[in-house]
């Protein structure tokens, strides 16, 4: 599943050209992990949050990182000046929190008040200036439904892009599930691909699904608070009451379904929560979507599957370790991040990102 070191040489030899690219709203750059294997060299990137930008600089020292709000003219100008007049490829992952409907109901009116939903216009500005041949914009599926004001009327993102670039570019929008492309995780992302008329960018082929067992089943069993000798395979500490609930929760089930060992308030009453919380994932399916709150047992479907023990309880009463999250997100087991990277930063960056193998499968279909 993880591309070999020779991937870049093979693809460059096949396609004959390395593309020069820029990454906007890049986070820690997880989505760029395999771009070199696909023959794409990112020369400059922009990220708002400093701790993510710092991690990006470590991962991609050859790329110029411009940290700051791209809506700030000084930051935008610095990014423009750090890139060639003409680029081949643009990757843009505008923040999705403004559009996400996870855990809340947001009306279209509320979405329009969130300035993060208007970052698409900065992408349009950058495209007009740098004229990339290929563009990949990714976001949550809701991204394709939201309507924004453009040229005197409310329009969907794809309609706005068509009005701005329809004469120059082919524009294709589609929702991809990462599990269909070799990632051991169901994660739906809206991908908008733009490429200049006369060029070619084919669809990636689907492949057999990778299960949780195939991705992380080889790792040693550990309990809450324990460390293994394997780098990044250590378990978070959890309240004993939560551990006890999960010890009595079978694979694929929620502790909310238990008749006796269920989550309780301090007064002994059962907590009110959905059956997607306090829930173990399945072994023999791809993992559910990894969220940014993957550190909490009480969050959405992120407890280790566990195995039944001789006493009838289940092992691994804990959330997934950083290494397990990496592997389920198609990151390499030797992901080159600093040893002192905070655990919660790793968890948040993975929860925010698109799996890099999905990105690779899509961009390697560019015909140079």
Phi, psi and omega in degrees: 000323180277129181298145179279169181297331183282358184302316182298315181299316182295316182289320179296322179294324182286316186267341172082359183204135171268128182273140176267126186228168176229145180239125178251144180056052196277346184062223177272001178085021180301320182294344181269000189309318185251012179299321176301324178295335179264009176078031180237129180246113179276120183262340180206150182212158178231136176215140184284318192264130189296318183295327175287321178297322179296318178294320178300316181300324178291318183287326186228068184296341181279350182258140178278114179266123175253107183266131178147175181285118183296343176282346175282125186299326178294318179294314180299317180296321178296322178293315180300317182288341182270002184236154177298161178299327179231128178244162180269326192218139175231128175246126183226125180233072182301146182308135186261353184302329180293338182251345185295139178251009180293123175077006180199155175255123180237128179283161175304325180295320179294321179297323181291340179277348182271114186296339179297334180285351181259005181293344177303328182290332176288326175297317179299316178301315182293321177298317180296329183278319188256352172048055180294150177282327183228137180225134174234116177248127182232149182193186176288158181305328180301337180306326182279351183257333185294145177246135182234155179287128179206126179051046171086004178208163178281129182219152174287161183305314181296326177291321178296315179296323179292319177296324183279325190226006186301332180281339184256328190238148161282138183232120182232124178242134183204150174262126180249140169260120183303332181295339178280356187230035172089008178262134182278046184200132170284120177209110181273127177228139173277125179241124173251120178252131174237133175214146186299140178303135184100343175265179184225136176213099186279168176281141174287151179273141176287159180221176180298145181286144177261128183271165175302318180299317180294327184277319187230002184296341181279348183283146181293147177290132175221153181257170182308130178086355182268156175242144172255168177286356182271133183303134178068005176258078177224152188255138176294153172280145178225157175303142182301327180296321178289320178300316181297320177299314184286333175298334181255018181246119181291165175307132177079002183246164178254143175296342176293342180269351182290143179281332183240309185267075179242158180299133183235153171283173180298332180274005177094352179285151177291136179291155176265117181199162177281161178286358173277350178262163183050041190241134173279143177277169180274151176283318194256030173221162169299152179293155171293170179302129178279124182260172180288343177263041180284004178271352189243129176301327183282357180274196192276111166043060182224021177269139180309146181300323181074168176225143181292132179262171184299330181275005177091350176274177183241143182283176173053055179278077188194166171284169180295146178284164176305319180295319179297320177296319178301310184293323178288345178258008178073017172281152180288152181296336178254035179312128191275070175250154182300147181298334182264014178299126180301138181304315184292331176293316177303313183297316181293316181297319178293319180294335181272343196264163169270137180303129186294333179293326176297316178300314180300314182299327181283311187285337180286356175274357174295128180263108181276000000 
